[in-house]
């Protein structure tokens, strides 16, 4: 039986004829998409709901995974904020993109922690640096966050060393407080990072996550909580733990590029790839334990060698046939991340081009997605509200 989908009122966008969509994305007319987006700015859309997820907060405008980034995302119109979760040595869940934190904190400059630098193998890849599981929460709270990609986001470096590493509990409290302040419920989209690895070092996250979410009435009963993972086994384990007790919690299967494999598949000797999970049969299997999928955006609409959009794949159709929601990642407004036809002319890689990002997002809205991850929720909100159906 397919599990119940989404508590948020969310009528699905009507899908245009496939032939018209293909024509709209042909390279010969692709520049018109950007022009169209510019002409639509300021127009108000109807009440259809495509959900805007603040990816690591408003990480295009503040250092990622800080309370300030999440707050900015909410102020800029995000429906949902996304904390990636890793564990401390004492088993507390904190928000970091990776458990290796030399690129997102000032840890390398803190002399007392110099001897914590080490090399570890995470998901079959070696990493050298400092790792959250080697620090207690109290020690991590001595560190300060820094911009992860300063070349693309030099403006964010002005906030370096100002903000703490937040706990999941603090992110939940922020969402609750901002919900009261804004009059709209702010939902959460936590990701369990490297769950097989954390199990291997005696710090499994699943029970801790469930307990933390149940501890706060906001996430226990009020907000919708989407729990996501690139692995499969931990989502199935969470499905068994939760059962039908939390109808406001939804599980989402993240997907990397089609040729790659979930790490737990690799460990178990399962030869299937993410591409196998994207098929009709794969989506039906996902629907037995999850409510949605989070694919890399190019798995839905790829680009050719010069950046022109291709015809959409069958991914959205396959997911919707299995009654799964689709949340692609990640839409970013800087030139560096945009397809070539949507970059701002004569700009550097760090140049912001919101209208180009709007045009990119709207191509995916036309493909029928249900929500999307964006580093700039204000741009994402503009794309949704100006989308001409």
Order of alpha helices (4+ residues) and beta strands (2+ residues): alpha-alpha-beta-alpha-beta-beta-beta-beta-beta-alpha-alpha-beta-beta-alpha-alpha-beta-alpha-beta-alpha-alpha-alpha-beta-alpha-beta-alpha-beta-alpha
